[in-house]
Amino acid sequence: MYGDSATIRKILTESGDTWAVVGLSSNRARAAYGVAEVLKRFGKRVVPVHPKAETVHGEQGYASLADIPFAVDVVDVFVNSDLAGPLADEAVAIGAKAVWFQLGVIDESAYDRTRAAGLDMVMDHCPAIEIPRLS
């Protein structure tokens, strides 16, 4: 299991409130849309990262993590596992504090690289499920 309860709690409560959500678009049918809505409800700033760079939940979108012109605390990844590793590497490169791979997103070598770089990481979990449990 990649994400013990202490790490989950730390990311959700101590890592900061600016979350870049990779894969978030204006498509309300996608899981990323609903998860971003929950994160906002719990006080997180949700920054959409998607090739379309759409504005979602009132926040300007960006085509890539590198395009975001301000600090990002957590990178939440909603892409297929085979695309996730490079995003974890980008999270390290932009100075994020943590990486969160959503349910079903698993890349063990990316997890090891990200942890070795000093970031907290959770894999195969959903923050929208975990954050209400903290109350």
Salt bridges, closest charged atoms under 4 A:
ASP17 OD1 - LYS44 NZ 2.95
GLU59 OE2 - ARG45 NH2 2.82
ASP73 OD1 - LYS97 NZ 3.28
ASP89 OD1 - ARG113 NE 2.85
ASP120 OD2 - LYS10 NZ 3.16
ASP120 OD1 - ARG115 NH1 3.32
GLU130 OE2 - HIS125 ND1 3.45
GLU130 OE1 - ARG133 NH1 3.37
